[in-house]
Amino acid sequence: MSDSPAKNDDLKARIEAVLDTYVRPGLRADGGDVELVGIDADKIVQVRMQGACVGCPSSSITMTMGIEATIKAHIPEIRFLESVS
C-alpha cells in the first residue's frame, strides 16, 4: 500500500525543512550542498551531493554520520538515505 501524494509531499517538506535548518548551512559553508531527489514507498530517501561535496573523500561520512543521522533524528520513519548521481 503506497502513501498518498499529499502524505508524500508533507514528508518531502519535512525533510527539506531539516536539510535547510540543520544540514545545508554547514555544507554551503564548505562550498557544497545536497539535493533531495525523491522518497520511495519504503521511506528510503534519495539525495544528490552537489558542489564541493561531489568527489570529496569525506562525503560518505558526511552522508551517513551527518545528513542521514540528522534526518532520522527529526523524522524517525525514514529508513535510510542513499546517494544518487
N, C-alpha and C positions, 0 to 999 in steps of 0.2 A: 504494500500500500504506500503510495507516494504522498508527500506533503503537498498541500495546496500551494498555488503560486503566491498567494498573499502571505502564507506562513514562511515560504522560502525568501520572499522579499524582506520580511521582518528580520529573518536570520542574517541575510546579507547586510542589512542596515546596522544590525548589532555588531557584526564583525567589522564593518567599515568604521564604526564609532570607536571600537577598541584599537584598530590599526591607527586611526587618526590621533587618538589620545595618548596611547602608550608606546606604539611601535615606530611610526613614521618619523616623529621628531628626531630620534636617535639615528635612524638610518639616513635621513636627509642631512643631518649634521656631518655625516661622513661621505656625502655625495651619492647615496643610494636611495632606494625606495622599494616598495613591494606593491604589487597589483593583485587584487582579488579577482581571480579568473572565474571561479564558479564553486558550487557546492553540489555534490551528488546526493542521491537519495539515501545513502548510508552515512550522511553527515561527515563526509570527507571533503575538506576544503582544498581547492587547488589555488596556488598562488604563484606569481612570477616575480622573481627578483629583478630589479632594474638598476641602471646606473652603475655606480662603483661596486654594487653587490654582485653583479654578473662576473663570474670568474674569480671572485675573491676567495682565497683559501679558507677564510673563516665563515663563509656563507652557510655551510651546512650546520655549523654550531649555532649561528645566528638563527637559522630556521627552526631548529629543534629546541634549543635552550632559551631562545628569545621569543620569537614570533609564536611558535606553537604553544609554548608554556603560557604565554600571556593570554592568548585567545582562549585556551582551555580553562584557565583560571577564572575568566569572566563569563565564558559560555561553555559550561561543562558538558553539554550534549554533543559538542564537536568531538569526533573520534580521533582524527589526526589531520595533519597538513601534508600535502605533497607538492613538491615544486614541479612546475611545468615550464617548458621553454616556449 
